[in-house]
Amino acid sequence: MKSFVFISEEISNGLVLMKKMSKDGLLIRISTCHHPSPTQQMTIFIIRSEVLLSTYFLVPMDLRYAANNWIQKPTGIPDERMFKNPIWSTWAKYHADITQQKVLDFAQEIKSHGFSNSQIEIDDKWEAKYGDFSFDTKKFPNPREMVTKLKDNGYRVTLWVYPFINADCDVFNKESQYLIKTQNNSIAVKDWWNGKGGHIDFTNKKAQQWFISRLQHIKNTTGIDSFKFDAGELGWISADFKFNDPVINETPVTLTQLYAETASQLGVVYPMASSEHFDPTALMMSIGGYSFVLPDMIGGNAYGNFPSKELYIRWLQVNTLMPTIQFSITPWDFKESSQEVIDISKSMLKLHEQFTPLIIELAKNSVKTGEPIMRPIWWIAPNDPKAFLIDDQFFVGTDLLVAPVTTDKARKRDIYLPSGEWKDQRGVVHTGPQTLTDFKAELNELPYFTRNN
């Protein structure tokens, strides 16, 4: 008998007690009713186990079985160019002060500095009002001409979109039938990071079709290739909500799933927030069924100052052997040391390209088996207790171990190697299991190990 538990998200009403015992652990989940506010849900976990992931309890020996039989597999992989070459976003570099000319200048800068691209992403704020879903003609006088020039220069073009309609947008009242309502049938207005507005009700199939038709119109009239879908988490709807589909009122998290399913009709990659510290969220998402993880922009959003040169380079190295890389703050923005940053950035991109065939092979395998591209150490070494304590290293597949430096000014770190023989980036072979103490890693080095067969 396979020793893991799957707890359905649909269990949300009344008092529920579920438990599963095995030689490896015990999970008890107690859930109480959460309606009408998603913030009122109280879930208590009492756990004695190696792994706890949201509503999943997975005994390590059965992870592959769970991936194959319980977690929905992707139906295909993103365009391979996205795996090989970086995405360039306008956001951190320009924020909302974006124009047609700045996008064209940005594209020219990237090429003149000798960097490749998979696409250029026009981020916030390309509209006059949030919810227009049409270009602000003062800032973008001829978006189709801009897109044509970008494509002639070798770029594909992505546009940032979101599920909100702001209250000051004409569409807010004209198309209110497509927005989430309150219990009193008024529009459920919610503050989000760009103002106050309503959220599209993706439980309404007509709202889904309306949303897609608006995006398709942008593609048809401008030549845009694809979209980056932002937000969608449950925290961005009002606490007083009533969906078009009353059944989903009891399981509001389904709204996020429906947003993703609607977006997938046009093609979508989900970004993950990053920071100056290694964030194991990428691993959590990977083993939870999201194989194609896109880390957020190298260097962050630049809301305050730009990151230091050191942080920027180490941040890039954390992302180097993840499935994709995304820039906005550019290597040449570091004026006093730009050539050093440019050189190290190019070397990291070259390293990424070296392992792109492996990443693509793993992506195709995830369609067949559900197994993730990125994996925690314990996925490879389920019987090694020390493997469960490591959260700042990760595997790409089963034979590539990555151990980025995540401490400021550090030129060395401890690295744990599971059982086997491992060749480091300098060609030296090490035998595990063992901890390599004070393993040297200069600023231009990303520590990684390949299985020495």
N, C-alpha and C positions, 0 to 999 in steps of 0.2 A: 504493500500500500504506500502510495506517495505521501510524504509527510509535510504537507503545507496546507495553508488555509487561504481561500479567496473569499472575501467578504464583499457582497454586492453593494454598490453605492446606493441602490434603491432602498436599502434598509435605513429608514430615517424617522418613521412615525412610531410613537409609543416607546415603551422600554424594551430594549433588545439586549440579550446576553448571549454571546457566542464564545465558545472556547474550543481549542484543539490542543491536545497533548501529544507529544512524541518524545523520543529519547533526547531530542535536541532542544526542546523548548516548549513554552506555554504562552498562549496569547488569549487574553480575555478582553473583549470590547464591550463597553456599555454605552449605549446611545440613547438620547432622549429626543423628543420632538423639537424641531428647530423653527418651524413656520410661525409667523410670517417673516422673521428676519434671519438671514443666514448667520448672523453673528450670535444668535441665541443658542445655537447648537452646542451641546456639551458632550464631548467624547472623552472617555477615560481609557487609557491603555495600561494594563498591568502586564508587564512583559519580562520574561526570563528567556532570552534567546540571543542569537548572534546578530540577527538582522530585523529591523522594523522599518517598513516603507509604507507610510500612509495606511491604506486599508489592506495591505498585503503582508502576510507573514510567510517568509520563504526560508526554508531550511536549506543551507548552502548546497548540499548534495543534489538538490532537486531544482536548482535554478534553471538549468537547460530544459528540463522537462516542463517547467512552468512557462518558459519563454515559447516553447513549441506548442503548448496546448491551451494556455490561458490568456496570454497577452496577445492582443491583435497585432498581426504582422503588417508592415508597410506593403503596399501593392506595387511599388516601384521605387526607383531611386531618383533623386534630383539630377538635373543636368550635370554631367561629369566636369564641365568647366568650373562649376561652383566648388567642386572638391579641389581642383588644381590651383586656381588663381584667386586672389583676394577680392572681396567686395569693398567698395569705397563709398562711404556715406557722407553726406553733406552736414550731418547734424552737429557733431562736436566742433567742427571747424567754423561753421557759420551760424549755428542755431537757427532762430527764426528769421535772421537777416539774410534770406536766400533769394537770389534773383536768377533770371535766365542767363545773364552774362557771367555771374559767379559760378554757375554750374559748368558752363563752357570753359571758363578759366581753370577751374579745378581739374577738369578732365585733361586739359593741356599740360598742367603741372605734373600730373601723374605720369604722363607719357614722356615728358621732357626729362624727368628724373630716372627714366628707365625701368619703371615698374609695370608689371602685367596687371590684368584685371579680369574678373568674371562679369562684373557689371558695376554701374554707378547708381547709387540710390539717392533720389531726391527726397529728402526728409521734410519734416515740419519747417516752414509754413508756406506751402505753395498755393493755398486758397486765400480768398479774401475773408471768408467766414467758415468756421468749422461746420461741415455738413453740406457745403456747396457741392463738393466733389467736382469742381471745375477750377481751372487755373485762374489765379488773380492776374488779369490782363495788364495791370500796371507793373507787376514784377516780372511777368512772363508774357510779353507781347505776342510771341508766336511760338507756342510750345511744340507744335509739330515740326517747325524748322529746327528748333533746338534738338529734338530727339533725332531728327535726320542727320544733323551734324555729328552728334555723339555716336551714332551707329556707323557713320562714314569713318570715324576715328577708331573704330574697333570696340566700342562699348555696347553692352546691352543696358537697358534703362529700367530701373525699378522705382516705384512710387510708394511712399508711406501712406497707409490708410488706417482707419480706426472705426469702432462701432457706435460713435456718438453723433448726435445732431444738436448743435448748440441752440439755445433759446433765441438768440438774436439772428438766426438764419431763417430765411423765408420758408425753407422746407420743414422747419420744426412744427408749424401749425398746418401747413398744407398737406403734409403726409403723416400726420400724427397717428393714423391707424396702424403704422408700422412700428411704433415705439412702445416700450413697456409701460404699463399703466399702474396706478396705485389701487388700493382696495376700493377707492371711491371713483375709479375710472378716469381720473385725470392723468396727465403725463407724469410719470415718475421721474422728477428732475433730480439730478445728482451732480455734485461738484466733481470735476475731474481736473487733470493738471493743466488743461487749456480752457477753463471756464465752466459754465453751468449748462447742462443740456440733458437730453433724453438718450436712452440706450436703445438701439434697434432690438426688437423682440424676435430673436432667431427661433423661437418656438412656433412662430407664425410662418408657414411655408410661403405665403405671399410676400412677407417681409424679406425672406431669404432671396426670393426671385427678384424683388425690387432692388435689393442691395447689389446683387450680382449684375443686374442689368445696368446699373449706374456705373459700376467699374468697367463693364464691357464697353460702355459708351466712351469712356476715357481712352481705353485701349484703341478703339476703332478710330477716334478722331485725332489722336496724338501719335500713335505708334508705340506707346509704352509697352514694354515686354512683360512686366510682372509687377507684383505688389508685395510690400512688406506689411503684414497685418499686426497691429499693435493692440495692447490691452486685451479685453475679453475675460479677465478674471472676475470672479463673483463679487469681489470687493468694489467693483466699479458700477454696481447698480444700487439703486435706493433700497434702504431697509424695508420700506413700504412698497412692495411690488405685487403685481398680479399679472401672470403671463397669459398670452393668448390661449395656450394649451394648459388647462387647469391641472392636468396630471403632473406636469413638471413643476407646479408650485410646491410639491412635496419633495422634489429633488432638484433644487435650483442650480446645482453644479452642472446639470445637463446643459444649461445655457452655453457654457464655455465649450462644451463638446460640439454643440450645434453651430456655434460660430466657426469653430475650426473646420467642421465638415462643410459648411457653406463656403468658407475661404478656399478649401481644397479644390473646389470646382475650377478655380483659376490657377492653382498651384501655390504652395506656401511652404516656407521654412520657418520654424519657430526659433526666435532668439532667446538667449539665456543671459541674464544679468551677470556681470563679472565685477571684480574689484581688485584692490591692490593685494589682496590675500587670495591664495588658492581656494576656490569655492567648489566643494564636492557636489554642488547641485547638478553639475554636468553629468556626473556619474549616476546620481539618483535618477535623473531624467532618462539616461541611456538604458539602465536596467529596468526602468518602468515602462519601456516600450517606445520611447522617442529616440530612435536610432540616429537621426540626422540632426545633431545638436549644432546650432550656430552660436558661438560665444559672442557676447556683445563687443563693442568697438574697443580696439587696443587703446589703452590710456584713458578709457572712460568717456564721460559726457562733457568734461571741461566746464562744469558749472561755476567753479571757482578758477583757480590757476590750472595751467597745464601740469601734468605729472612731471616729475623729474626725469632726466635722461635715464637714470638707473631703473626707476620704476617702469618706465615705458618699455625698455628693452626686456626686462624680466617678465613683464606682462605679455609681451609678444611671444616670449619663449614658452610661457604656460600654454598659449594657444597654438603653438607651431605644429604640433602633431595631433591636434584635434581635427575633426573632419573638415572644417572651413575656417578661414581667417577673414576678419573684417576690420578695415581701417577707417578713421575719419581724421583724427589728429595725425598729421603726416610725419614721416621721419625727418623731412627737411624743415619742419617747424621749429626744431631745436637749433637756433641760429648759431650759437657759439660752438656747438659740437655736431652740427648736422651731418657732416661727412662720415663721422664715426657711426652715428645712428643709422644713416643710409646704408653703410657697408654691412653692419650687423643685421639690419632688417633684410637686406637682399640675401645674406647667407642663410637666414632662417627660412625665407621663402624658398630658397633652393633646396634646403633640407625637407621642407614640406612637400615640394614637388617630387623629391626622391622617393618619399613614402606614399605618394598619391595612388600609385597602382595598388598597393596593399589596402589603403582606405576604401578604394572603389570596390575591390574584391570583397572586403568585409561588408560594405553596403549591400552588395548583391546577395551576399550570404544571409543578411538580416531579413531580406524578403522571403527567403526559403525557410529559415529556421527561427527567426525572431531574436536571435542572439545579437547583442549590441556591438557597435564598433568600439566604443570606449568601455572599459571594464575595471572595476576596483580590483585590488590585489587579491582579495579573498575569492573572487570569481575563479581565478586560476589556481589558487591554493586553498581550497575549502576546508582542509584538515589542519591548516597551520594557524594556531591561535594568534600569532603575531600579525598575520596578514590583516586581521580585523581591526587592528589598531592604527593602520596606515591610511591616512586620508589626504595626503599631499603627493601621492604618486598614483599613476594609473597605467593600465595596459591598453594598447591598441591591438585588438585581436588577442592572441595567446603568446606571441613571440616578440613583441616590442614593448619594453617597459620604459616609461617616461618619468623622470624625477626632477622637475624644474626647481630652481632656486626661488624661494618666495620671501626671503628675509632681506631687508634693505641693507645694502653695502656688503652683503655676504659674498665670499669667494670660495665657500665650501659648505657642505651639508652632509648629514647622515642619510644613507640610502639603504633600505632593506631589500634584499634579494631573496625571493622564494627559492625552493629547491630547483636545482638544475645548474647548467653552466651558462654564463651570461657575458657577452663581449660588450665592453663599453665603447663610447664614441671614439676613443683613442686606439681601439683594437686590443686592449688588455682583457683577458678572460678571467672571470671571477666565479667561484663555486658557491652556490647557496645551498641551504639557507644560511644567510649571515647578514650582519649589518656592516656596511662600509662606513667607518667613522671618518668624518672630515674629508669626504671625497671632494677633490678640488674642482671648481667650476668658475673660471674667469667670466667676466661680463659678456664676452662673446661666445660662451659655451652653454649649451643645453645638455645636461646629463641624460643620456638614454642608453639602453642596453638591448641588444638583440640576442635571442636564444642561440647558443652555439651548438648546432647539431653535429 
